[in-house]
Amino acid sequence: MSTLQHIDEIITSRHSVRAFLPHKEVPQALIHDILEVSSRAPSGTNTQPWKVYVVTGRKRDEIVERVCQTQEDIFKNPTLKDNYKETFSYYPEKWISPYIDRRRENGWGLYSLLNIQRGEKEKMAAQQLRNFKFFDAPVGIFITVNKIMGIGAKMDIAMMIQNIMLSAKARGLDTCPQAAWNHFNTIVLNALNAHEDEELVCTVALGYADPNAIVNTFHTPREAVENFTKFLSE
């Protein structure tokens, strides 16, 4: 396989994994290598605005337990949700087509695979809770940014995250980028002993995919290039 084919294979084979092998650990040296390579991501004037926290073992379990308990409390008493706000809007306040259509297709495609029907709120809540267990991945990666930085810093971090996912894939690991954790940024940042000037941007679950989990057969479609591109020459 040529270098071109290898790179294309890594990119196209990457997808969000939602079931990991919980007891197959990832060596810290391997995570270090992934982050070292990923840090070559471009950033405006080389500001390198990312700060990365890798949690495993008891620290991982502590954060999972605290956030899962909070999420379960919210399910029982939805008014508690107002106490946990993301610091920036990942999604729009008002959805329009075609984005809402793709969102619905994604959600119901996943639920259908898991045999979750409309109105089955407890099943939906249980699946949502899986986010905060890192889908059983043994490694959680939290990426933060200094609050003083602008929107461009988040673009830089997004490129760094993409590098993490591709570098992991090249090494036989899988990932799931997660924005769901942002609602619980106060809990997470406190558990990480992060500085008060930090803002949670994204979380990534890292580990080895469970090859027998049906949820991992879920692959989202992509629009044809012709649908999102205009080639202009004059």
N, CA, C and O of each residue as an XYZ file, in Angstrom:
936
protein
N       0.846     -1.192      0.000
C       0.000      0.000      0.000
C       0.889      1.252      0.000
O       1.827      1.358      0.791
N       0.583      2.186     -0.889
C       1.360      3.408     -0.976
C       1.035      4.331      0.197
O       0.048      4.136      0.907
N       1.890      5.342      0.385
C       1.646      6.302      1.451
C       0.303      6.987      1.263
O      -0.440      7.186      2.224
N      -0.011      7.350      0.017
C      -1.288      7.998     -0.286
C      -2.459      7.103      0.102
O      -3.403      7.554      0.752
N      -2.397      5.846     -0.293
C      -3.468      4.898      0.015
C      -3.596      4.690      1.525
O      -4.698      4.579      2.060
N      -2.447      4.641      2.197
C      -2.448      4.421      3.640
C      -3.113      5.588      4.364
O      -3.940      5.388      5.254
N      -2.746      6.802      3.975
C      -3.344      7.988      4.594
C      -4.835      8.040      4.329
O      -5.618      8.309      5.240
N      -5.233      7.790      3.105
C      -6.659      7.800      2.758
C      -7.425      6.739      3.537
O      -8.556      6.970      3.964
N      -6.812      5.587      3.720
C      -7.451      4.499      4.463
C      -7.659      4.882      5.926
O      -8.704      4.595      6.511
N      -6.669      5.524      6.501
C      -6.786      5.952      7.899
C      -7.919      6.960      8.049
O      -8.725      6.863      8.975
N      -7.980      7.926      7.137
C      -9.017      8.956      7.208
C     -10.405      8.368      7.015
O     -11.318      8.658      7.789
N     -10.568      7.548      5.993
C     -11.909      7.038      5.671
C     -12.370      5.922      6.603
O     -13.569      5.668      6.710
N     -11.444      5.257      7.272
C     -11.833      4.174      8.181
C     -12.135      4.696      9.586
O     -12.741      3.989     10.392
N     -11.719      5.921      9.883
C     -12.011      6.487     11.196
C     -13.495      6.776     11.325
O     -14.103      7.346     10.419
N     -14.075      6.386     12.438
C     -15.453      6.755     12.753
C     -15.593      6.784     14.271
O     -14.734      6.279     14.994
N     -16.659      7.367     14.734
C     -16.867      7.486     16.174
C     -17.284      6.140     16.752
O     -18.348      5.610     16.430
N     -16.435      5.606     17.601
C     -16.688      4.308     18.227
C     -17.436      4.533     19.544
O     -17.072      5.400     20.338
N     -18.488      3.737     19.762
C     -19.312      3.922     20.965
C     -19.365      2.661     21.833
O     -20.295      2.473     22.618
N     -18.368      1.815     21.680
C     -18.207      0.650     22.556
C     -16.740      0.229     22.494
O     -16.236     -0.163     21.442
N     -16.074      0.318     23.632
C     -14.651     -0.026     23.707
C     -14.448     -1.245     24.599
O     -15.328     -1.630     25.368
N     -13.276     -1.833     24.478
C     -12.895     -2.929     25.368
C     -12.365     -2.302     26.658
O     -11.263     -1.753     26.664
N     -13.128     -2.374     27.750
C     -12.775     -1.636     28.968
C     -11.496     -2.076     29.656
O     -10.848     -1.283     30.339
N     -11.132     -3.328     29.479
C      -9.977     -3.846     30.229
C      -8.712     -3.947     29.382
O      -7.687     -4.446     29.847
N      -8.785     -3.472     28.134
C      -7.589     -3.469     27.301
C      -6.950     -2.092     27.413
O      -7.365     -1.142     26.750
N      -5.942     -2.004     28.257
C      -5.333     -0.713     28.559
C      -4.482     -0.188     27.399
O      -3.992     -0.941     26.558
N      -4.332      1.124     27.397
C      -3.491      1.795     26.401
C      -2.246      2.303     27.117
O      -2.368      3.139     28.012
N      -1.068      1.837     26.763
C       0.162      2.272     27.436
C       0.340      3.789     27.367
O       0.059      4.409     26.341
N       0.803      4.370     28.454
C       0.993      5.820     28.501
C       1.982      6.275     27.436
O       1.822      7.352     26.861
N       2.991      5.472     27.173
C       3.991      5.833     26.159
C       3.341      5.965     24.789
O       3.733      6.816     23.990
N       2.346      5.122     24.516
C       1.636      5.178     23.239
C       0.813      6.453     23.149
O       0.776      7.102     22.104
N       0.154      6.810     24.245
C      -0.635      8.054     24.275
C       0.296      9.248     24.080
O      -0.041     10.199     23.375
N       1.460      9.191     24.705
C       2.453     10.259     24.564
C       2.847     10.436     23.105
O       2.941     11.559     22.610
N       3.077      9.319     22.418
C       3.465      9.373     20.998
C       2.355     10.010     20.158
O       2.619     10.826     19.275
N       1.120      9.627     20.446
C      -0.022     10.172     19.709
C      -0.100     11.685     19.887
O      -0.309     12.423     18.924
N       0.069     12.135     21.118
C      -0.019     13.574     21.399
C       1.166     14.334     20.808
O       1.023     15.468     20.351
N       2.326     13.703     20.823
C       3.511     14.361     20.256
C       3.327     14.597     18.762
O       3.623     15.682     18.259
N       2.845     13.594     18.061
C       2.589     13.734     16.627
C       1.469     14.741     16.386
O       1.562     15.581     15.491
N       0.415     14.652     17.187
C      -0.759     15.504     17.004
C      -0.465     16.972     17.242
O      -1.148     17.844     16.703
N       0.554     17.248     18.051
C       0.886     18.639     18.355
C       1.454     19.384     17.153
O       1.683     20.592     17.218
N       1.681     18.665     16.059
C       2.125     19.316     14.830
C       0.960     19.982     14.103
O       1.146     20.522     13.013
N      -0.214     19.955     14.675
C      -1.362     20.641     14.082
C      -1.051     22.125     13.939
O      -0.382     22.701     14.797
N      -1.525     22.748     12.868
C      -1.276     24.178     12.703
C      -2.093     24.996     13.686
O      -3.172     24.583     14.113
N      -1.566     26.160     14.040
C      -2.318     27.085     14.886
C      -1.922     28.504     14.516
O      -0.786     28.754     14.114
N      -2.859     29.430     14.653
C      -2.605     30.810     14.265
C      -1.379     31.387     14.944
O      -1.307     31.421     16.172
N      -0.418     31.839     14.163
C       0.867     32.371     14.637
C       1.550     31.437     15.638
O       2.277     31.885     16.524
N       1.306     30.148     15.484
C       1.919     29.105     16.315
C       1.630     29.279     17.801
O       2.494     29.029     18.642
N       0.407     29.711     18.121
C       0.038     29.905     19.531
C      -0.119     28.585     20.279
O       0.009     28.551     21.503
N      -0.397     27.485     19.549
C      -0.569     26.172     20.178
C      -1.454     26.297     21.425
O      -0.983     26.052     22.536
N      -2.725     26.673     21.260
C      -3.568     27.054     22.393
C      -4.122     25.905     23.229
O      -4.790     26.139     24.236
N      -3.855     24.682     22.825
C      -4.441     23.536     23.517
C      -3.720     23.187     24.816
O      -2.506     23.346     24.944
N      -4.504     22.710     25.767
C      -3.961     22.090     26.973
C      -4.691     20.764     27.109
O      -5.913     20.709     26.969
N      -3.956     19.706     27.379
C      -4.516     18.357     27.329
C      -4.389     17.665     28.678
O      -3.337     17.695     29.316
N      -5.490     17.039     29.101
C      -5.505     16.231     30.319
C      -5.882     14.799     29.923
O      -6.927     14.578     29.310
N      -5.049     13.851     30.266
C      -5.314     12.439     29.990
C      -5.677     11.759     31.301
O      -4.890     11.770     32.248
N      -6.858     11.170     31.359
C      -7.281     10.512     32.598
C      -7.457      9.008     32.378
O      -8.060      8.568     31.399
N      -6.923      8.251     33.299
C      -7.053      6.795     33.296
C      -7.257      6.353     34.745
O      -7.222      7.173     35.663
N      -7.467      5.067     34.938
C      -7.516      4.511     36.287
C      -8.517      5.175     37.210
O      -9.644      5.464     36.807
N      -8.110      5.417     38.448
C      -9.012      5.951     39.471
C      -9.496      7.363     39.149
O     -10.644      7.705     39.434
N      -8.627      8.184     38.556
C      -9.033      9.544     38.207
C     -10.136      9.510     37.147
O     -11.114     10.252     37.238
N      -9.977      8.659     36.160
C     -11.023      8.484     35.151
C     -12.323      8.057     35.800
O     -13.377      8.635     35.535
N     -12.249      7.039     36.658
C     -13.444      6.496     37.293
C     -14.121      7.526     38.202
O     -15.347      7.569     38.294
N     -13.316      8.350     38.867
C     -13.861      9.388     39.745
C     -14.702     10.381     38.941
O     -15.813     10.731     39.339
N     -14.164     10.827     37.817
C     -14.881     11.795     36.986
C     -16.136     11.166     36.394
O     -17.196     11.792     36.363
N     -16.014      9.934     35.927
C     -17.172      9.224     35.371
C     -18.283      9.109     36.411
O     -19.445      9.388     36.116
N     -17.931      8.706     37.610
C     -18.927      8.523     38.670
C     -19.640      9.834     38.997
O     -20.862      9.858     39.141
N     -18.887     10.912     39.112
C     -19.470     12.199     39.485
C     -20.407     12.724     38.390
O     -21.506     13.196     38.681
N     -19.970     12.638     37.150
C     -20.785     13.165     36.055
C     -21.995     12.271     35.782
O     -23.084     12.774     35.503
N     -21.815     10.965     35.860
C     -22.948     10.054     35.652
C     -24.023     10.259     36.712
O     -25.215     10.241     36.408
N     -23.598     10.454     37.951
C     -24.568     10.689     39.019
C     -25.329     11.983     38.768
O     -26.539     12.049     38.983
N     -24.631     12.994     38.322
C     -25.279     14.272     38.013
C     -26.261     14.113     36.863
O     -27.370     14.647     36.910
N     -25.860     13.385     35.836
C     -26.748     13.160     34.691
C     -27.990     12.374     35.102
O     -29.089     12.668     34.633
N     -27.828     11.398     35.957
C     -28.977     10.630     36.444
C     -29.903     11.510     37.279
O     -31.124     11.372     37.204
N     -29.332     12.409     38.071
C     -30.143     13.341     38.856
C     -30.956     14.257     37.937
O     -32.115     14.561     38.219
N     -30.351     14.680     36.860
C     -31.040     15.552     35.901
C     -32.189     14.803     35.224
O     -33.249     15.378     34.977
N     -31.977     13.532     34.929
C     -33.035     12.735     34.304
C     -34.256     12.645     35.229
O     -35.400     12.667     34.776
N     -33.983     12.542     36.539
C     -35.074     12.453     37.511
C     -35.710     13.823     37.754
O     -36.911     13.928     38.000
N     -34.890     14.861     37.681
C     -35.368     16.226     37.931
C     -34.786     17.153     36.863
O     -33.734     17.751     37.090
N     -35.437     17.290     35.705
C     -34.912     18.069     34.574
C     -34.573     19.517     34.889
O     -33.773     20.127     34.180
N     -35.173     20.086     35.950
C     -34.885     21.481     36.276
C     -33.422     21.676     36.689
O     -32.899     22.789     36.617
N     -32.770     20.604     37.117
C     -31.372     20.686     37.526
C     -30.448     20.987     36.344
O     -29.310     21.420     36.529
N     -30.945     20.753     35.139
C     -30.133     20.962     33.944
C     -29.646     22.400     33.848
O     -28.570     22.665     33.312
N     -30.449     23.331     34.373
C     -30.080     24.746     34.308
C     -28.816     25.060     35.096
O     -28.209     26.114     34.907
N     -28.420     24.152     35.977
C     -27.217     24.369     36.782
C     -25.939     23.986     36.044
O     -24.832     24.240     36.519
N     -26.108     23.373     34.879
C     -24.950     22.872     34.143
C     -25.017     23.361     32.693
O     -25.747     22.818     31.864
N     -24.244     24.389     32.424
C     -24.272     25.018     31.115
C     -22.906     24.906     30.433
O     -21.866     25.025     31.080
N     -22.926     24.680     29.129
C     -21.687     24.740     28.374
C     -21.254     26.199     28.267
O     -22.097     27.096     28.293
N     -19.979     26.441     28.150
C     -19.484     27.820     28.152
C     -19.533     28.468     26.771
O     -19.368     29.682     26.649
N     -19.754     27.680     25.747
C     -19.953     28.219     24.400
C     -20.935     27.309     23.669
O     -21.044     26.122     23.978
N     -21.635     27.863     22.718
C     -22.664     27.106     22.002
C     -22.038     26.276     20.895
O     -21.490     26.809     19.930
N     -22.130     24.964     21.050
C     -21.620     24.070     20.006
C     -22.643     23.969     18.876
O     -22.282     23.952     17.699
N     -23.907     23.905     19.245
C     -24.986     23.794     18.265
C     -25.765     25.102     18.179
O     -25.713     25.913     19.104
N     -26.493     25.320     17.071
C     -27.270     26.553     16.916
C     -28.495     26.569     17.823
O     -29.007     25.517     18.206
N     -28.958     27.759     18.160
C     -30.187     27.879     18.947
C     -31.400     27.478     18.122
O     -32.361     26.919     18.652
N     -31.354     27.760     16.839
C     -32.453     27.417     15.939
C     -31.908     26.596     14.775
O     -31.010     27.036     14.056
N     -32.458     25.408     14.601
C     -32.002     24.513     13.550
C     -32.740     24.790     12.237
O     -33.919     25.146     12.233
N     -32.029     24.620     11.136
C     -32.638     24.726      9.813
C     -32.196     23.533      8.981
O     -31.230     22.848      9.314
N     -32.919     23.296      7.895
C     -32.542     22.241      6.956
C     -31.349     22.732      6.115
O     -31.290     23.919      5.795
N     -30.404     21.861      5.750
C     -30.421     20.400      5.858
C     -29.791     19.867      7.144
O     -29.729     18.654      7.342
N     -29.322     20.765      8.022
C     -28.558     20.328      9.190
C     -29.421     19.549     10.181
O     -28.983     18.539     10.733
N     -30.644     20.020     10.402
C     -31.540     19.305     11.313
C     -31.905     17.941     10.750
O     -32.102     16.984     11.499
N     -31.994     17.855      9.417
C     -32.332     16.575      8.781
C     -31.215     15.559      8.987
O     -31.471     14.390      9.277
N     -29.993     16.011      8.836
C     -28.847     15.118      9.041
C     -28.733     14.711     10.502
O     -28.399     13.568     10.817
N     -29.010     15.647     11.381
C     -28.963     15.363     12.822
C     -29.976     14.286     13.190
O     -29.663     13.347     13.921
N     -31.181     14.432     12.681
C     -32.225     13.444     12.968
C     -31.890     12.091     12.363
O     -32.094     11.052     12.991
N     -31.377     12.109     11.142
C     -30.989     10.860     10.492
C     -29.925     10.142     11.311
O     -29.957      8.920     11.461
N     -28.986     10.915     11.837
C     -27.915     10.348     12.649
C     -28.465      9.744     13.936
O     -28.142      8.611     14.291
N     -29.304     10.520     14.633
C     -29.840     10.063     15.903
C     -30.715      8.837     15.785
O     -30.555      7.870     16.530
N     -31.638      8.881     14.846
C     -32.554      7.750     14.713
C     -31.900      6.540     14.063
O     -32.323      5.404     14.278
N     -30.874      6.790     13.274
C     -30.122      5.670     12.708
C     -29.416      4.893     13.806
O     -29.394      3.663     13.801
N     -28.842      5.628     14.745
C     -28.155      4.995     15.877
C     -29.152      4.284     16.781
O     -28.931      3.138     17.172
N     -30.248      4.958     17.114
C     -31.252      4.357     17.999
C     -31.888      3.122     17.370
O     -32.165      2.137     18.056
N     -32.114      3.182     16.078
C     -32.711      2.035     15.395
C     -31.806      0.812     15.489
O     -32.273     -0.307     15.700
N     -30.521      1.040     15.332
C     -29.554     -0.054     15.425
C     -29.554     -0.665     16.818
O     -29.329     -1.864     16.985
N     -29.811      0.179     17.821
C     -29.813     -0.266     19.219
C     -31.206     -0.680     19.688
O     -31.415     -0.970     20.866
N     -32.150     -0.704     18.757
C     -33.534     -1.095     19.055
C     -34.175     -0.184     20.100
O     -34.877     -0.638     21.003
N     -33.914      1.112     19.949
C     -34.540      2.117     20.817
C     -35.603      2.839     19.996
O     -35.296      3.458     18.977
N     -36.840      2.756     20.440
C     -37.954      3.322     19.691
C     -38.305      4.714     20.224
O     -37.931      5.082     21.337
N     -39.028      5.471     19.410
C     -39.492      6.797     19.822
C     -40.307      6.685     21.107
O     -41.152      5.801     21.246
N     -40.045      7.580     22.029
C     -40.795      7.596     23.275
C     -40.197      6.759     24.381
O     -40.638      6.851     25.526
N     -39.197      5.938     24.067
C     -38.576      5.103     25.097
C     -37.491      5.925     25.820
O     -36.293      5.747     25.605
N     -37.960      6.808     26.663
C     -37.084      7.793     27.299
C     -36.018      7.164     28.191
O     -34.885      7.642     28.244
N     -36.382      6.097     28.887
C     -35.397      5.479     29.782
C     -34.254      4.838     28.991
O     -33.095      4.907     29.401
N     -34.584      4.218     27.863
C     -33.547      3.628     27.014
C     -32.664      4.723     26.421
O     -31.446      4.572     26.327
N     -33.296      5.827     26.024
C     -32.534      6.945     25.472
C     -31.597      7.520     26.525
O     -30.443      7.841     26.242
N     -32.116      7.644     27.750
C     -31.309      8.184     28.842
C     -30.127      7.268     29.149
O     -29.026      7.737     29.439
N     -30.362      5.968     29.084
C     -29.295      5.006     29.355
C     -28.201      5.096     28.293
O     -27.013      5.012     28.601
N     -28.622      5.267     27.034
C     -27.641      5.395     25.962
C     -26.883      6.709     26.086
O     -25.676      6.760     25.848
N     -27.590      7.767     26.457
C     -26.934      9.058     26.648
C     -25.904      8.984     27.777
O     -24.847      9.611     27.708
N     -26.222      8.222     28.801
C     -25.311      8.068     29.931
C     -24.004      7.408     29.506
O     -22.961      7.617     30.126
N     -24.070      6.618     28.452
C     -22.862      5.951     27.954
C     -21.785      6.968     27.565
O     -20.590      6.690     27.661
N     -22.233      8.165     27.120
C     -21.267      9.212     26.796
C     -20.350      9.481     27.976
O     -19.140      9.644     27.819
N     -20.947      9.526     29.159
C     -20.209      9.932     30.353
C     -19.492      8.764     31.028
O     -18.950      8.900     32.125
N     -19.500      7.632     30.362
C     -18.679      6.496     30.771
C     -17.567      6.284     29.743
O     -16.878      5.264     29.749
N     -17.413      7.270     28.867
C     -16.449      7.178     27.769
C     -16.720      5.951     26.905
O     -15.814      5.433     26.252
N     -17.961      5.491     26.902
C     -18.332      4.277     26.169
C     -17.423      3.111     26.569
O     -17.100      2.245     25.755
N     -17.022      3.113     27.834
C     -16.155      2.093     28.444
C     -14.694      2.186     28.017
O     -13.899      1.311     28.361
N     -14.328      3.219     27.283
C     -12.917      3.383     26.916
C     -12.090      3.603     28.180
O     -12.535      4.307     29.086
N     -10.907      3.022     28.257
C     -10.078      3.171     29.456
C      -9.379      4.517     29.565
O      -8.812      4.845     30.607
N      -9.419      5.299     28.483
C      -8.731      6.588     28.464
C      -9.696      7.707     28.079
O     -10.438      7.604     27.102
N      -9.666      8.763     28.863
C     -10.420      9.962     28.525
C      -9.451     11.112     28.332
O      -8.538     11.304     29.134
N      -9.647     11.869     27.278
C      -8.782     13.016     26.997
C      -9.635     14.281     27.007
O     -10.580     14.408     26.229
N      -9.295     15.210     27.888
C      -9.988     16.490     27.960
C      -9.066     17.569     27.392
O      -7.903     17.669     27.782
N      -9.591     18.367     26.475
C      -8.808     19.443     25.872
C      -9.421     20.771     26.281
O     -10.616     21.001     26.099
N      -8.582     21.649     26.838
C      -9.055     22.952     27.283
C      -8.308     24.068     26.558
O      -7.304     23.839     25.882
N      -8.832     25.281     26.721
C      -8.194     26.455     26.146
C      -8.300     27.593     27.161
O      -9.225     27.619     27.974
N      -7.372     28.516     27.115
C      -7.459     29.689     27.966
C      -8.629     30.554     27.497
O      -8.778     30.810     26.302
N      -9.445     30.995     28.427
C     -10.654     31.754     28.087
C     -10.357     33.044     27.332
O     -11.226     33.572     26.639
N      -9.150     33.546     27.460
C      -8.819     34.804     26.798
C      -8.692     34.650     25.289
O      -8.767     35.634     24.552
N      -8.500     33.421     24.830
C      -8.289     33.175     23.405
C      -9.593     33.323     22.624
O     -10.684     33.167     23.173
N      -9.460     33.628     21.336
C     -10.618     33.833     20.477
C     -11.105     32.554     19.824
O     -10.598     31.467     20.103
N     -12.109     32.695     18.940
C     -12.716     31.542     18.276
C     -11.697     30.785     17.427
O     -11.817     29.576     17.227
N     -10.694     31.510     16.931
C      -9.670     30.848     16.121
C      -8.934     29.764     16.884
O      -8.509     28.769     16.297
N      -8.781     29.949     18.189
C      -8.086     28.948     19.000
C      -8.856     27.631     19.006
O      -8.258     26.555     19.016
N     -10.171     27.720     19.001
C     -10.980     26.498     18.961
C     -10.839     25.800     17.603
O     -10.891     24.573     17.524
N     -10.661     26.587     16.539
C     -10.392     25.997     15.223
C      -9.051     25.269     15.242
O      -8.919     24.174     14.696
N      -8.067     25.885     15.872
C      -6.756     25.240     15.997
C      -6.869     23.928     16.767
O      -6.302     22.910     16.371
N      -7.599     23.969     17.856
C      -7.770     22.779     18.686
C      -8.519     21.687     17.925
O      -8.228     20.501     18.086
N      -9.483     22.089     17.096
C     -10.212     21.101     16.297
C      -9.262     20.343     15.372
O      -9.407     19.136     15.177
N      -8.292     21.056     14.808
C      -7.319     20.386     13.932
C      -6.424     19.457     14.740
O      -6.036     18.389     14.266
N      -6.101     19.865     15.953
C      -5.286     19.027     16.828
C      -6.046     17.751     17.202
O      -5.469     16.664     17.250
N      -7.342     17.897     17.464
C      -8.177     16.742     17.802
C      -8.245     15.772     16.629
O      -8.164     14.557     16.813
N      -8.393     16.312     15.426
C      -8.403     15.453     14.244
C      -7.095     14.672     14.147
O      -7.097     13.486     13.817
N      -5.987     15.337     14.435
C      -4.699     14.642     14.430
C      -4.674     13.513     15.452
O      -4.162     12.429     15.173
N      -5.227     13.767     16.636
C      -5.268     12.734     17.671
C      -6.028     11.514     17.165
O      -5.575     10.381     17.333
N      -7.170     11.743     16.553
C      -8.002     10.636     16.096
C      -7.327      9.841     14.979
O      -7.395      8.613     14.954
N      -6.684     10.541     14.071
C      -6.027      9.854     12.957
C      -4.749      9.152     13.413
O      -4.455      8.041     12.972
N      -3.998      9.800     14.290
C      -2.784      9.178     14.818
C      -3.129      7.928     15.614
O      -2.420      6.924     15.547
N      -4.226      7.995     16.372
C      -4.674      6.826     17.132
C      -5.085      5.701     16.183
O      -4.737      4.539     16.392
N      -5.821      6.060     15.149
C      -6.287      5.055     14.183
C      -5.101      4.365     13.512
O      -5.128      3.154     13.290
N      -4.079      5.121     13.194
C      -2.891      4.562     12.556
C      -2.176      3.568     13.463
O      -1.422      2.718     12.992
N      -2.420      3.681     14.772
C      -1.790      2.798     15.753
C      -2.729      1.698     16.242
O      -2.440      1.020     17.228
N      -3.843      1.527     15.555
C      -4.757      0.442     15.888
C      -5.762      0.756     16.971
O      -6.453     -0.140     17.456
N      -5.855      2.036     17.364
C      -6.829      2.434     18.382
C      -7.992      3.173     17.730
O      -7.933      3.560     16.563
N      -9.035      3.355     18.508
C     -10.190      4.100     18.022
C     -10.559      5.190     19.007
O     -10.083      5.213     20.142
N     -11.413      6.089     18.555
C     -11.756      7.267     19.354
C     -13.220      7.641     19.178
O     -13.909      7.152     18.283
N     -13.666      8.520     20.057
C     -14.967      9.161     19.895
C     -14.861     10.574     20.440
O     -14.724     10.753     21.650
N     -14.922     11.584     19.576
C     -14.909     12.960     20.060
C     -16.266     13.283     20.670
O     -17.298     12.908     20.114
N     -16.278     13.975     21.806
C     -17.522     14.198     22.534
C     -17.661     15.661     22.982
O     -16.796     16.206     23.668
N     -18.766     16.269     22.575
C     -19.100     17.614     23.057
C     -20.039     17.538     24.252
O     -20.237     18.536     24.946
N     -20.619     16.367     24.502
C     -21.612     16.209     25.578
C     -21.038     16.593     26.940
O     -21.761     17.102     27.796
N     -19.759     16.356     27.143
C     -19.130     16.644     28.429
C     -19.098     18.140     28.742
O     -18.980     18.524     29.905
N     -19.201     18.981     27.720
C     -19.060     20.422     27.930
C     -20.084     20.980     28.912
O     -19.817     21.972     29.591
N     -21.258     20.347     28.990
C     -22.273     20.811     29.936
C     -21.796     20.659     31.388
O     -22.231     21.393     32.275
N     -20.906     19.707     31.607
C     -20.427     19.434     32.961
C     -19.006     19.954     33.164
O     -18.214     19.384     33.914
N     -18.711     21.053     32.471
C     -17.353     21.588     32.522
C     -16.905     21.947     33.938
O     -15.729     21.790     34.266
N     -17.828     22.427     34.787
C     -17.435     22.803     36.153
C     -16.973     21.585     36.945
O     -15.992     21.650     37.685
N     -17.689     20.475     36.780
C     -17.302     19.244     37.479
C     -15.965     18.737     36.966
O     -15.085     18.376     37.747
N     -15.821     18.712     35.650
C     -14.608     18.183     35.024
C     -13.388     19.026     35.381
O     -12.368     18.497     35.823
N     -13.497     20.324     35.190
C     -12.346     21.198     35.443
C     -11.926     21.168     36.907
O     -10.739     21.252     37.223
N     -12.906     21.046     37.796
C     -12.594     20.939     39.218
C     -11.841     19.649     39.511
O     -10.865     19.647     40.261
N     -12.303     18.549     38.914
C     -11.652     17.250     39.127
C     -10.247     17.212     38.546
O      -9.385     16.478     39.029
N     -10.024     18.005     37.507
C      -8.710     18.048     36.868
C      -7.762     19.038     37.552
O      -6.582     19.124     37.211
N      -8.300     19.784     38.522
C      -7.527     20.851     39.164
C      -7.037     21.864     38.124
O      -5.934     22.402     38.219
N      -7.893     22.102     37.134
C      -7.556     23.053     36.080
C      -7.619     24.473     36.627
O      -8.300     24.746     37.616
N      -6.898     25.366     35.968
C      -6.879     26.766     36.397
C      -8.204     27.425     36.038
O      -8.866     27.016     35.084
N      -8.586     28.433     36.789
C      -9.874     29.099     36.583
C      -9.975     29.800     35.232
O     -11.074     30.136     34.790
N      -8.837     30.024     34.574
C      -8.891     30.682     33.268
C      -9.060     29.692     32.113
O      -9.012     30.083     30.947
N      -9.258     28.405     32.439
C      -9.407     27.390     31.398
C     -10.873     27.112     31.078
O     -11.752     27.224     31.931
N     -11.100     26.750     29.834
C     -12.435     26.426     29.333
C     -12.374     25.067     28.642
O     -11.475     24.819     27.839
N     -13.323     24.190     28.950
C     -13.357     22.873     28.312
C     -13.865     23.015     26.886
O     -14.925     23.596     26.654
N     -13.110     22.484     25.935
C     -13.470     22.590     24.519
C     -14.033     21.281     23.986
O     -15.055     21.278     23.301
N     -13.379     20.180     24.294
C     -13.809     18.884     23.747
C     -13.227     17.755     24.581
O     -12.229     17.924     25.281
N     -13.867     16.615     24.489
C     -13.418     15.402     25.173
C     -13.300     14.292     24.136
O     -14.102     14.214     23.206
N     -12.308     13.445     24.298
C     -12.112     12.332     23.369
C     -11.963     11.033     24.156
O     -11.114     10.920     25.040
N     -12.795     10.068     23.823
C     -12.649      8.719     24.377
C     -11.640      7.970     23.514
O     -11.697      8.034     22.286
N     -10.718      7.262     24.159
C      -9.646      6.586     23.437
C      -9.481      5.164     23.957
O      -9.456      4.933     25.166
N      -9.371      4.224     23.044
C      -9.168      2.837     23.441
C      -9.251      1.916     22.245
O      -9.097      2.339     21.099
N      -9.497      0.655     22.528
C      -9.629     -0.350     21.472
C     -11.099     -0.695     21.296
O     -11.783     -1.044     22.258
N     -11.578     -0.595     20.070
C     -12.989     -0.835     19.788
C     -13.379     -2.274     20.104
O     -12.602     -3.203     19.884
N     -14.586     -2.445     20.620
C     -15.141     -3.776     20.844
C     -15.637     -4.295     19.502
O     -16.615     -3.768     18.971
N     -14.996     -5.310     18.939
C     -15.359     -5.785     17.598
C     -16.717     -6.476     17.542
O     -17.264     -6.684     16.459
N     -17.261     -6.831     18.699
C     -18.533     -7.555     18.731
C     -19.733     -6.664     19.048
O     -20.868     -7.141     19.080
N     -19.491     -5.379     19.279
C     -20.582     -4.462     19.629
C     -21.273     -3.971     18.361
O     -20.637     -3.403     17.474
N     -22.572     -4.196     18.289
C     -23.318     -3.810     17.093
C     -23.274     -2.312     16.853
O     -23.334     -1.862     15.709
N     -23.169     -1.532     17.934
C     -23.158     -0.081     17.786
C     -21.965      0.389     16.953
O     -22.014      1.451     16.332
N     -20.902     -0.400     16.943
C     -19.719     -0.008     16.187
C     -19.840     -0.281     14.698
O     -18.924      0.018     13.932
N     -20.963     -0.845     14.289
C     -21.208     -1.016     12.851
C     -21.874      0.224     12.260
O     -22.092      0.317     11.052
N     -22.192      1.173     13.139
C     -22.868      2.389     12.687
C     -21.865      3.364     12.081
O     -20.958      3.846     12.760
N     -22.043      3.643     10.797
C     -21.191      4.589     10.089
C     -22.076      5.647      9.441
O     -23.017      5.320      8.719
N     -21.776      6.893      9.698
C     -22.590      7.971      9.155
C     -22.262      8.228      7.683
O     -21.113      8.086      7.264
N     -23.273      8.606      6.905
C     -23.042      8.899      5.483
C     -22.378     10.252      5.297
O     -22.331     11.054      6.230
N     -21.873     10.508      4.122
C     -21.289     11.805      3.784
C     -21.880     12.296      2.463
O     -22.173     11.513      1.560
N     -22.041     13.595      2.381
C     -22.536     14.222      1.161
C     -21.488     14.092      0.050
O     -20.286     14.070      0.316
N     -21.957     14.008     -1.187
C     -21.050     13.981     -2.329
C     -20.354     15.333     -2.447
O     -20.925     16.367     -2.101
N     -19.130     15.315     -2.932
C     -18.352     16.551     -3.076
C     -19.136     17.591     -3.866
O     -19.094     18.781     -3.551
N     -19.848     17.139     -4.890
C     -20.600     18.059     -5.740
C     -21.681     18.822     -4.969
O     -22.113     19.891     -5.399
N     -22.114     18.277     -3.841
C     -23.187     18.909     -3.072
C     -22.698     20.026     -2.158
O     -23.497     20.849     -1.710
N     -21.400     20.066     -1.877
C     -20.914     21.115     -0.982
C     -19.771     21.939     -1.546
O     -19.179     22.752     -0.835
N     -19.453     21.732     -2.835
C     -18.303     22.399     -3.423
C     -18.667     23.121     -4.714
O     -19.468     22.631     -5.510
N     -18.061     24.301     -4.912
C     -18.137     25.013     -6.182
C     -16.706     25.228     -6.679
O     -15.866     25.776     -5.965
N     -16.446     24.801     -7.881
C     -15.143     25.012     -8.503
C     -15.234     26.240     -9.402
O     -16.008     26.261    -10.359
N     -14.442     27.259     -9.091
C     -14.487     28.516     -9.837
C     -13.158     28.779    -10.511
O     -12.102     28.655     -9.890
N     -13.207     29.136    -11.759
C     -11.965     29.411    -12.488
C     -11.965     30.788    -13.137
O     -10.928     31.235    -13.626
N     -13.091     31.460    -13.152
C     -13.160     32.787    -13.764
C     -13.894     33.741    -12.856
O     -14.058     34.913    -13.195
